[in-house]
Amino acid sequence: MIKILLDEIIVKQIRNGEGPIELVDGSGQTIGVVRRPPTAEEIARAKARASRGGPTLTWEQLMTRIRQETGL
């Protein structure tokens, strides 16, 4: 595994971001995507929504949808 040291300005941007963060080089080409772990509040909200019933997705269906929406 390679470790890359980020300067504090970039660290703050990543920590304060909501949702996925796309990392790009100087020409705008995607290098990668950072996804932060969900907060306790986000987990509680997801659990509350899940307990309401309604349509559900399998893990594979969810991953397919995410790939389609993000172009990954």
Secondary structure, DSSP 8 states (H G I E B T S, - for coil): -------HHHHHHHHH--S-EEEE-TTS-EEEEE-----HHHHHHHHHHHTT-S----HHHHHHHHHHHHT-
